[in-house]
Amino acid sequence: MTELTHSAPEAPDAGTDDVQLSQGELELSDRASLRRVAGLSTELADITEVEYRRLRLEKVVLAGVWVQGTAAQSEESLAELARLAETAGSEVLEGVVQRRSRPDPATYIGSGKVRELADIVAATGADTVVCDGELSPGQLRQLEEKLHVKVIDRTALILDIFAQHARSREGKAQVELAQLQYLIPRLRGWGQSLSRQAGGRAGGANGGVGLRGPGETKLETDRRRINKRLAKLRKDIAAMDTIRETKRGRRVANEVPSVALVGYTNAGKSSLLNAVTGAGVLVEDALFATLDPTTRRAETTDGRAYTMTDTVGFVRHLPHQLVDAFRSTLDEAADADLLLHVVDGAAPAPEDQVSAVREVLAEIGQKRDTPLPPELVVVNKADEASDVALARLRHLLPEAVVVSAHSGQGIDALVAEIAERLPRPEAEVDVVVPYTRGELVARVHADGEVLAEEHRPEGTRLRARVHADLAAALADYVADGARA
């Protein structure tokens, strides 16, 4: 294959440290060339021809544009795209990165590089190209015309993974809504051959002026049907949202504190939920294994009940269609009393993942126009991370709790920190509850914080911190010493 070194690069944006650093790193290589990223191939090996035919997956070549940041960050982004492609069921053959100041508005990587990418596609036998960014409809059309293979972007790939993993009715509806929102501006027609001719007098020779014509095109029909389906999905999701709000309202009415697990995909949120609550939810070493939120009840060491909710994971450049479609699910995080931000301590660049998650959370907060709950960072997978990586994370995130959901390391310290940060009942009571009102004693144990308990002949004496509604129910049983 010819060397990819002959075209001149676009001038990078000046005035930023990141770009100057990138230029320095590229002094010894051609900044305009497509840089092969080693180690991305997932070609099957050591199997028979029959097995290979049976296991053959869609074969893809990855293409990225390095706009800002370091070379390591650009290669990590492409490596993540490779993991996304594998999760979707593809076989990654090759990955290339091009340095540009900005993506080409017509073809994403520039017309000259498109021809070179076509050579790579032909040489590898790929049938799909996946671009590490969101392509405009025009870029998508031009790339497919020039490469003669299917072209998809990062957004379409993530939507496909969500569609494969959605299990509940709500999850499927949310994913379909996001897919249709993505699809509708990218619909393509095929001209007059698929137009609907006008019928009746308009289709005859004697039709009046303005009554003859192609009628409704296939493209217009598809767009109308998609808009109709979108309206139905929004109505269905709104009804499901009402049910979720009702459940959430019951927890709020009972004043049960809530904790929401948020974090990058595959950071170990479901494993942490299992370790803290014994929930037994699905745990899988795959991107976006959890799409449907799971809420479980737990207790602090001092007996206070709270709920913990596992939410969908985030990723770099999370499609805004998904943020909109999963709004009701993400509201679980925004309405919590505490956010547990789970970070994969064994990831190559965990600080980039932290930034990506905080960007999505900030977007959710802006759309709701409400402040986000306080955040507790939890560095997970301590048993897999190196000592150097953990020391670096402790320096970057000094208040973080380091745990391993797999081995149990640090879980007790995490539970204690959760108990410390959860809101406490505001009213302190000292009461003697008759034995005939055992349900009040049970409520104090379930919803309050018992400071002291004593069994007397006339009833159970409790000194506890409880919420206002329970304090009102206990007002008739205030102990004599407490009245004074």
VENPEKA-V185865 format. One record per backbone hydrogen bond with DSSP energy under -0.5 kcal/mol. CO is the residue of the C=O (numbers start at 0). NH is the residue of the N-H. If there is no record, write none. Layout:
co:nh
CO:NH
CO:NH
This chain:
co:nh
2:4
15:19
16:20
17:21
18:22
19:23
20:24
21:25
23:26
25:28
28:30
29:32
30:98
32:34
32:98
33:35
34:96
35:37
36:39
47:51
48:52
49:53
50:54
51:55
57:59
57:90
58:126
58:127
59:92
59:93
60:129
61:95
62:131
63:97
64:66
65:99
69:73
70:74
71:75
72:76
73:77
74:78
75:79
76:80
77:81
78:82
79:83
80:84
81:85
82:86
83:87
84:89
85:88
88:57
89:91
90:59
90:92
91:41
93:61
94:36
95:63
96:34
97:65
97:99
103:107
106:108
107:103
109:113
110:114
111:115
112:116
113:117
114:118
115:119
116:120
117:121
118:122
119:123
120:124
120:125
126:149
127:60
128:130
128:151
129:62
130:132
130:153
132:134
132:153
135:139
136:140
137:141
138:142
139:143
140:144
141:145
142:146
143:147
149:128
151:130
152:156
153:157
154:158
155:159
156:160
157:161
158:162
159:163
160:164
161:165
167:171
168:172
169:173
170:174
171:175
172:176
173:177
174:178
175:179
176:180
177:181
178:182
179:183
180:184
182:185
183:186
189:192
190:193
191:194
193:217
194:196
198:201
199:202
200:203
203:206
207:210
207:211
212:197
215:195
216:220
217:221
218:222
219:223
220:224
221:225
222:226
223:227
224:228
225:229
226:230
227:231
228:232
229:233
230:234
231:235
232:236
233:237
234:238
235:239
236:240
237:241
238:242
239:243
240:244
241:245
242:246
243:247
244:248
245:249
246:250
247:251
248:252
249:253
250:255
251:254
254:256
256:306
257:336
257:337
258:308
259:261
259:339
260:310
261:341
262:313
263:266
267:271
268:272
269:273
270:274
271:275
272:276
272:278
273:277
283:285
285:288
288:290
289:312
290:292
293:309
295:307
297:305
299:302
303:299
304:256
305:297
306:258
307:295
308:260
308:310
309:293
313:264
314:317
318:321
318:322
319:323
320:324
321:325
323:326
325:329
326:330
327:331
328:331
329:332
329:333
330:334
332:335
336:373
337:259
337:339
338:340
338:375
339:261
339:341
340:377
341:263
342:344
342:379
343:346
346:349
348:351
348:352
349:353
350:354
351:355
352:356
353:357
354:358
355:359
356:360
357:361
358:362
359:363
360:364
361:365
362:366
363:367
364:368
364:369
373:338
375:340
376:378
376:400
377:342
377:379
378:402
379:344
380:383
380:384
385:389
386:390
387:391
388:392
389:393
390:394
391:395
392:396
396:399
400:378
400:402
402:381
403:407
407:410
408:403
409:413
410:414
411:415
412:416
413:417
414:418
415:419
416:420
417:421
426:465
428:463
429:478
430:432
430:461
431:433
432:459
433:436
434:437
436:439
436:440
437:441
438:442
439:443
440:444
441:445
442:446
442:447
443:447
445:304
447:449
448:464
451:462
453:455
453:460
455:458
458:455
458:460
459:432
459:461
460:453
461:430
461:463
462:450
462:451
463:428
463:465
464:448
465:426
466:470
467:471
468:472
469:473
471:474
473:476
474:477
476:431
478:482
479:483
